[in-house]
Amino acid sequence: MPSAAVQLELFTHRFGAIARQMGERLQRTAVSTNVKERLDFSCALLDAAGDLVVNAPHIPVHLGALGLCVRMTAAALPLEPGDVAVTNHPAFGGSHLPDVTVVTPVFADAEPGGAARPPLLGYVASRAHHAEIGGMRPGSMPPGARCLAEEGVVLAPTWLARRGEARWAELRRLLLAGPYPTRAVEENLADLRAAAAANHSGAEALRALARAAGRDAVAFYMEALERRAEERLRAALARLPPGRREAVERLDDGSPLAVRFEIGPAGARLDFAGSAGVHPGNLNAPPAVVRSAVLYVLRLLIAEPLPLNEGLLRPIDIRVPPGMLNPPFPDDPWRAPAVVGGNVETSQRLVDTLLKALGLAACSQGTMNNVLFGNDRFGYYETVCGGAGAGPGFDGASAVHTHMTNTRATDPELLEHRYPVRLERFAVRPGSGGAGRHRGGDGAVRELTFLAPMSLSLLTQHRVEAPYGAAGGSPGLPGRQLLVRASGETLELAPVAGCEVEPGDRLVLETPGGGGWGPPEPAG
């Protein structure tokens, strides 16, 4: 009989395999460029309480939010065998409207003559970014949005399937309702079918594991994995000198993000008091996004391979006062704040701030460099890589995705075949990384020429504020974005901007470099 430690390792890999297989199923069966090629999706396994247990190596900003989303969805809807739920609402653990989450409860096999409802084993969940879900502008990330309703179709938790009966017609109706319906309903439905299929495969795999190893063993090792994460984090906190660590970073519009980390013998308190009030634009971060950033940074404190799970949060008392990091969500989406940039940009800047407080590394590019374009027939979305921050003993990598995003660049051939654009240049931006004993990574340059009239949207950060260096290292260069009109006129675009483009217009995107670590060594 294997030891308890060996058994835990075996179950950890079994749980992880379920999430990875879900991701492979989702990628194979999806049709959108954003899911199939860019891999902008995440899959996870959760316990019967709805706590995140294990995930595939997907998108950190998705994964840390899934536990809260599953718990709030299960509280809002009675989930029974054969049910599948769907939501994108930030009041229910959603991140922003393009990220649509599909939740499937997993029940054990029914026992002959037993109770009508078999016991709950856990949940499987998948979250995928839909490049088009409605809103004021194609791509569903409108830079000028001031409320949630302007950002697209809002889906409070609802059934995708009820007792085994699919509800695709009802979902189609919801996607096409309201003042800003989706522009790509067939693609939405196809990707949601892929998510439901991925969840189905994960549910079957978890049931098979319970059948082979026993329900009690599955529950025991789920809890054991979360408990191991808790113990590892407590040990990591104990290695840090007790006391208070503080940091403040500012968004490019001056909005402050403040964090105070107090480490004591029983754990730590993380307080975001001093951060900005509710943002007038779209940079508000729902609580699920804040949890994602915190969970990600806590995971960095543990120097061993360990699945990201919510056991890491047990030693932490998180306090988030009302404001940009904890905005109100009234039932009326016209009165709820806009959040689409909070998920992609504020999340990155939160990681910047947490890393600065803990002194773990210099600042990375701190943005996803969101580029969106489209018309009344389609919306395209991509994020663009940049420089990673250096740290003690290592240089930062150049032209990579960092921290809260982990997507792939669309292949140039696919980009140019499917959309009316031409990729002119995609290269490292030399010299943009900060100097230091260990140098920050360089950003990237990406140039696109538009071949048809369409709307262009940009959501970025670190265009004004430079990515900080650490321990005496220099900051990386801020990014910038230029629109070169076909006439030759050149316009510098703001960090959050939207405009109309015509054939022959060209976007030149220069992404930030990472900060350096330590003072440069003297020459000679």
N, C-alpha and C positions, 0 to 999 in steps of 0.2 A: 504494500500500500504506500503510495507516494506520501511524503511529508506534507504538512499543511502549507509550507512555503512553496513547495513544488506545485501543489494543487492550485494555489492562488495564481501562480505564474501561468499554469495551463488554462485556467478559466479566464485570466486576463487576455490571453491570446485568442481564446474562443470568442469572447465578447468582441474583441477588436476585429476579428474576421467577419463577424456579422455586419458590423458597420462598413467595413471595406467592401464587402460584397454588395451591400445596398448601394454604395456609391458607384460601383461598376455597373450595376443594373440601371441606375438612373442615367448615367452618361450614355450607355448603349441605346437606351430607348427614347431619350429626349430628342427633339428636333431642332431646338433653337441653337444659334451660334453661341449664345452666352453660356448655355449649360453644356452642350456637347463639345465645343472646342475650347472655350475659355475656362471651363470647369468651375463656374461660379455657383457652387452648391455645396451643401454639407449634409452628412448623415450621422445619426447618433443612436445609442441605446440608453434607455433610462430605466430606473427601477420602478417598483410599484407605487412609490411615493412621488414619482415624477422628477427625481433627482438625476442629473446627468451622471452616467457611469463610465461610458467609454465612447470614443468617436473615431472616425477615420481621420487621417491628416488632411483636413479640408480647410475651411475658412474660419480663423479664430473669432472674428466678430459675429459670425453665425453661431458657433458652437457654444460659447459661453452664455448665450441668450436662450438656448433651447429648453433648459430646465424650467425657467420661469414661464416660458410660453406654454409648455406642456401642462404645468400645474394650473395655470390660469385658464387654459382651454378646458381642461378636465373639470374645473370648478364651474365653468359657464355652461357646459353641455354634459348631460348624463351619457357617458360613453359605455356602450355595451358590446358584446361579441358581434362582429360584423360591421361595426361602425368605423368610419374614417372621418376625421375633422380637418378643416382647412381655415386658416386665418392669416392676415397680414397686419392686423391692427396693433399699433404700438401700445395701446392700453392693456393688451392681453399678452405682453411679452414679445410683441413684434419689434422689428428693428426699424425698417422703413417700408413703404408700401410695395416697392418692387420685390422685396424678399417675401415670398409666399411659403408658409410652413404647412406641411401635411403631417398630421399626428394620427397614429394608429395604436389603440390599446391592444395588448397581447394577453389573451387569456389562455390558461392551460386547457388541455383536452378535457372535455366533459366526461364525468365518470358515470357509468350506468347506474341508474337509480339514485344519483347524487342530487345536489342542489341544482336548481334551474340555471343558475349562473355560475360557471366555473371560476376558480380563483384567478386574480389578476397577477400575471408574471411581471409585467412592466410595460414599457411603451417603446415604440420605434418612431423616429421623427426624421423628416428631411426638410431642408430649407433651400430653395433655389431662387436666384435673382432673375426676375422676368424683365427683359430689356424694354418691354412695353406693357404698362398696366394702366394706361390712361393719363390724365393730368393735363395741365395747361400747355405743355410742350412735348413733342415727341421724345421718347426715351424715359419719360416719367420721373425725371429729376429736375423739375423746373427751378432755375436759380432765383426767380422772382416770386416764388410761392410764399404766402404769408399765413396760410392755414392748411390743415390736413386735406380738406376737400379738393384743394387746387392741385394736389400732388398725384391724384389718381383714384382708382376704385378702392374703397375701404371695405374690407371683409372682416367683420366681427366673426368670432368663432361660429362656424356653421358646419353642417354635415355634408361631406362629400359623398359618403355612403351611409345609409341607415339600415342596420340589421341586414346587411348584405346587399341592399338595393342601392345602386349608384344613382346620384342626383345630378347628372351632367347638365340636363336641361335647365335646372334651377341655377346652377353655377354660371351657365352661359348668360342667363337673364341678368344675374348680378353684375357680371363683367361688362355688359352692354348698357347698364342702367346709369342714370345720373347725368350731370352736365359734362363730365369728362370721362367717357367710357374708353375702354382699351381700343387701340388701333390694330390689334393683332390677336383677336379672340381665338382663332384656330390654333395659333402657336401656343397661347396660354393653356388651352385645354390639352393639347398634346403633351406639353411639359408636365402638367398636373397629372395626367395619366401615367407618365413615366415615374413621377414621385410616388403615386399610389402603388405602382407595381414594385418599386424599390422597397417601400414599406412592407408590402405583402411578403416579399422574399425574406426580409429581416424578421418579420413576425413568425413565418414558418420555421426559420432557422432557430429562433429562440425557443419555440415550442418543441422542436426536435431535440434541442439540448436539454430541456426540462424532462422530456420523455426518457432520454438516455441517462442523465445524471441525477434526476429527481428535482422536484420543485424546491424543496428545502435547500438543496445544495446550490442551486442557481441564486436564490435569495441570499444565502449566506455569503457567497463569494462576491456578489454585487456589493454588499455592505462591507466586506473585508477589503475590497479594492478602494472604496471611498475612505475607509478608516486608515488604510495605508497612506493615501494622499494626505489626510489630515495629520498623521504622525510625521510624515516627511516635512510638511510645512512647519509644524511646531519645532522640529529639529533645526530647520533653516533659520527660523526666527530667533531661536536660542543662540545661534552663532553670531547674531548681530548685536552690537552693544545696545543695551536698553536706552530708551530716550525718545526724543521727538525728531522727526525728519519732515521738513516742509519744502514745498516748491510752488512756484507760480509760473505759469506760461500764459501767453496771450495769443488769441486768434488774430488773424491779420486785420480784423476790424477793431482790435483792442479789447475784445471781451476776455476777461480773466478766467483761467482755470486754476483753482487753488486746491492743494491737497496737504493734509497734515496726517502723518503716519506716526502713531505712538505705539511703541513696542514695550510690552510688559511681560511679567512672568507667566501670565495665563493666556497670552495671545497678543493680538494687536487691534488697535482701533484706527479706522481709516475714515477721515472726515473731510468732506469737500466744501465745508463752509468757506465763504469768501469767493466762490465761483459766481459767474454772472447770473443775473436774473433771466427770466424767459426771453429768448432771443426773438427779435422782431422778424427775422428771416427763417431760413430752414435749417439752422445749425443746432437746434435743440436735440438732445440725446435722450431717448427714452431710458427708463431704469434698466431694461434688459441690456442695452448697449453699454451702460456704465459697468454692469456686472461682467460683461464680456471682457472689457479692458482690464478690470481688476483681476479676474481669473487668469487671464493671459500673463500678466506681469507676475502674479504669485507663482505661476508655474515656472517662470524663469529663475526663481530663487532656489529651486530644487535641482541639484546637479546629478540627476539620474533619469533614465527613460521612465516615464510614468504617464499613463493616459490622462488627458485633461478631464477632470471630473469635479463635481461640486463638493467633494470632501475637502478640497483646498479652501473652501470658504468657511468651514466650521470654526477655525480659530480667529476669524476676523469679524469684528463689529463694524459694519459699513454704515456710515451716516451721510445721507445725501439730502441737503435741504431743498425745498422747492426752488425752482429756477430752471436754468438751461439744462441742467443734468437731471432734473426731476420735474418736467413740466406737467401741467394739468391736462387731462383728457376728458372734457365733457362729452356727452353722448353725441352732440351735434358736431360733425366734422368741420363745419364752417366756423366753429368757435374754438376748435382744437388747434394747437400750434403746429406749424410745419416742421418736419423732422428728417427729410430725406438726406440732408447734408450732415445731420448729427451722427447718423450711422457710419458714413464713410469717412468724414473729415474730423468731427469732434472726437470720435473714438480714437483716431490716430494721435490727435493732440493730447488726449488723456493719457495715452501710453507714454508720450514724450514727458508729461508732467510727473507721472509715477516713477519713471526711470530716473528722472532728475532728482527726485526726493530720495530715492534709494541709492543713487550713485552707481548704477549697474553698468551703464554705457553712455556714450555720447548720443546725441539725437540723430535718428535716421531721418529720411526725407519727410516723415510726418504727414503724409498726404497720400491719397490714392490717385490724384491727378485724373479725376473723372471727366471723360470726354463723351458727349452724347450728340448724336445728330439723327435727323429723320424728317419725315413729312407725314401727311395724313394716311399713309399706307404702311409705314414701318418706323421702328425706332432702333437705333444701334447704340450699344454701350461698351465702353472699354475703360480699364484702368491702366495706368502707365507706370513702369518701374522707375526707380531712382536710386540714390545712394544710401547705403546703410552706415550707421554710426560705428565708429571704432570703439574699442574697449580695452581693458587691461590685458595686454598680451596678444591683441589681434587688430589688424586693419579692417576697415569696413569694406564690404563687397560693393562692387559697382553695378549699376543698372539691374537691380533686383527688386522684387516686391518685399516689403518688410512689415512686420508686426501684424496688424489686423486684417491684412489681405494676403491672399495666396493663390492668385489666379494666373492663368496662362495668357500670353499675348496671342491674339488671333493671327493665324498664319496669313502672310501677305496675299497669297493666292486666293484664299477663301474670302478675305476682306474685299479684294478688288473684284472677285467674281460675283459676290452677292450684293454688294452695295456700290452706289455711284460715287466712289472715291478712288484716288490713286495714292499709294504710299510712296512718297518721294525719298524719305530718309528715316532710318531708325538706327541710332548710333549712341555710343557712350559720349557724354558731355565732359571732355577732358578738363581737369583742373577745378572742377566744381566741388570736390571733396575738401573738407577742412584739413589744414596741416596739423601735425602733431607727432609725438613719438610713434604713435600709430595713426595712420592717415585715414580720414573718412572716405567712404566710397564715393565715386563720381555718379552724378545723375545721368539722364539720358536726353537725347534730342529726338523728337518724333515730328515729322512733317507730313501733312495730309493735304492733297489738293481735291477740292470738291468738284464733281462733274455734273451736278444738277442743283437746282435751287432747293434749299432745305433750311431747317432751323438747327442752330448749333448752341449747345449748352456746355458750360464748364463749371465744375465744382472742385476747388483746389484750396490748399493752404500753403504756408511757408513761401508766399510771394512777397510778403513784407517782413515778417519775422524770420530771421535766419535760423536754421537748425543748429542748436547750441553745441559747442565743444565741451569737453569735460576734463577735469584734472589738469587744466592749463592748455588744452588743445583748442584749436581755432574752429569757429563755426563753418559749416558748409555754406555754399552759395545758395541764396533763395532761388526759386524757380521763376519763370515768367512765361507768358504766352502772347504771341503776336498773331494778328490776322493781316495777311498781305493780300490786299484786293487785287483782282485781275488788272486793274488800272495802274497798279504800282503803289497805291496809297497803303501805308502801314499803320495799324492801330495796335496799341498795347492794351490788352484786355485785363479787366480786374480779376482778383482771385475767384470770385463768384460772378459769372457773366453769362449773358445770352444774347444772341444776335442772329440775323438772317444772312445766309451766304448764297452766292451765285456761282455759276460755273466759272472755273479758273481761279477762284479765291483759294488761299492756302493758309492753313493753320500751322504755325511753328510753335511747338511746345517744348520748353526746356525745363526739365524736372530738377528738384533740389538735390544737392549733394549732402552726404552725411557729415556730422561733426567729427573732428579729430580728438584723440585721447592723449593727454600728457603734452608738456611743452616739447617742441621739436629739439632734437639733439643738436648741439653746435656743430657746424661744418668743420671738416678737417679732422 
